[in-house]
Amino acid sequence: MKKRLMIVATLVLCLGLAFAATGYGLEKLGKGVKIYFFNGGPPGCPFAGVVYNGAKQAEYDLGADVTYVWSDWNVAKMIADFKDAMAANPDGIAIMGHPGDDAFELLVDQAIAKGIIVTSQNTTLPRIEDKYTAVGFGYVGQELYASGLMLARHTARLLGLGDGDRALVYGLLSQPTRGLRSKGCIDGLEEAGVTVDYIEISDAVNTDPLLGAPVVAGYIAANPDVKLIITDHGGLTGTLEMYFKTAGVKPGEIMGAGFDLSAASVEAIRNGYTAAVHDQQPYLQGYLPIVQIVLTKKYGFAGLHINTGSGVVDASNVEPVAALAEQGIR
Amino acid sequence: MLRSEEFRSLTIKKPKEKKTKTLRHYLKLSEFRLQWSMVAVLAIILAVFTIKNPRVFLGFRIYYSFMSIIPFMAILALALTPVIICKEIDLSFPSILGFSAWMFASLSASTGNPTLALVISLITGLLAGLLNGILVVKVGVPSLIITIGTMFFWRGMIMVCSGGVGKTLVPVKGTVLFQSLVGRIGGVVPAQALWAVGLAFLFWLVLNRHKFGAHIFFTGDNIESARMMGIPVNRVKMLVFAQLGFFAAFAGILVSLEALYHWPTTGQGFLLPTIASVFLGGTSPFGGMGTIFGTFIGAIIIGALEAGIISVGLMGFWTQVFYGLIIVISVGIHTILRKRA
């Protein structure tokens, strides 16, 4: 009996030593690295929530110390939040580029002069990126204009839209860089010969997409010949089915398209209200900027430019990603 | 000096007394003026929209859409009106709406019993509203300040509880509860529109035909006089906050059922349009004056404006310009008509 116990104890000791040896000399790369991370939207926003999930996972995987900033998709708040983050003197700040190069350049200059690593996600800051790539200023996200163009072309092809057809783009052209995606949608549809109307998303609808229902219904009532409605907003895209039902539109009569997968937009694709959704993989926009800052801090790596927006989900390929959308990963 | 019970019996229980009669007469006259000026403003707006695009405004589709969405804001505005008449404000109702709706979505999924979820959510809303009332009355914190705090608290609770992820309500579709709350009566009339009309009548009855309504007006008009008259002003205030919490929860459940999905941000966009509906409806920000009818029409105007502007062909960046302009013009016309009436 004693002999057996000795054998078991020796085996356990050997296994323990083997595991210890495997991790010997390694520690979590981000340990001690302080980062301010901008999620973009308000807490609970379907899109910002997925970005946050990615960043949170990276924080856990790398052992970094991350403070999360929620800016309600408000460009003025993003600038104010950046000043606050800079005052805290972290090792790195990962920003959303919505305010644009002009608004951010001076502030980023000051931050980098203080030795803070700055990188960006979701919305490009091309001038600043060119200037500071060598010191770790990277970009993780979609190419905004190209994403808009891709969705519009894909949907027009899918629905067979062309000369004489009418479409609505319900977007955010007023935001300096972010508006490029709406512009891409408009250009992509016009390229196919479609007549495009445009409505700017109001602040109330931007915060609570449900309030856009009478707007869409009013537009449809005034333009019954409309074939496609593109919403350049994750929350609105998830509410498309409800918009159509409220306007008394049956599945397939008028189709919707938009950006950012969610459980609701997956359901709308299944139910025949939404033709296509551009998936910019927001989880990666949370995960990779943390990796960027940690690698730059530890080893001085230059900024990486990563395009996450290369896919469109429609009825033909929705099922494999549906479960992940419900979990807040896709 | 009269004791409070004697004062109350003179002023409230005996309506033929001269002082009460004068006050009621004044209130009725103001109410009449407010109501007709609001109807005139709505009629003018609808007439302009109809002339500009008769196809839309003489058809049923746009009104079907209005009946689907405006009731949520109307119910909130109706419940907010007594709070403002009481010379108080509540900024937390959109967060209470969101939290109660999350509770409904979550409990419906976990228990499979949407009726039980409804009851618990409504009680949650009631208690959250009552908490506001207690903090205002017992602790003495101004309602503007304390409800900013509870607004963030309840919104934060939604995030903590939901983990920032939405919840589907598709399994509730087809239940008796769904049909009775947001179903389509006869296939054409959204049930929420009937709920809003029914609740408007209930609020009108309470405010105009019940002692509690008179207490609300007296409390908002002059709290010290009301106290001297024996009106339990603290209880009145707590009850008006509690009922707002209750109806915010009810509106939240309707909103989530209509969308068949609960977003963690649900309710956030309702704050300003709801407050605008109440003030546009003629309720005085200084308390003691307001009508349910005015609020109801105010909610219809605010809810229909953006859709109306778009359907007459003003798109792009012009929408917001005209939205603001029409509200300013409406308030102006309303004020002039009220003075002339």
Interface residues (C-beta under 8 A of the other chain):
Chain A: P42 P43 G44 C45 P46 A48 G49 Y52 N53 L173 S174 D197 Y198 I199 E200 S202 A204 V205 N206 T207 D208 P209 L210 L211 A213 P214 V215 A217 G218 Y219 I220 A221 A222 G235 G238 T239 M242 T246 A247 G248 S262 A263 A264 E267 E326 Q327 G328
Chain B: N53 R55 V56 G59 R61 I62 Y64 S65 F66 S68 I69 I70 F72 R155 G156 I158 M159 S162 G163 G164 V165 G166 T168 V170 V255 E258 A259 L260 Y261 W263 P264 T265 T266 G267 Q268 G269 F270 L272 P273 G303 A304 E306 A307 G308 I309 I310 S311 V312 G313 M315 G316 F317 T319 Q320 Y323
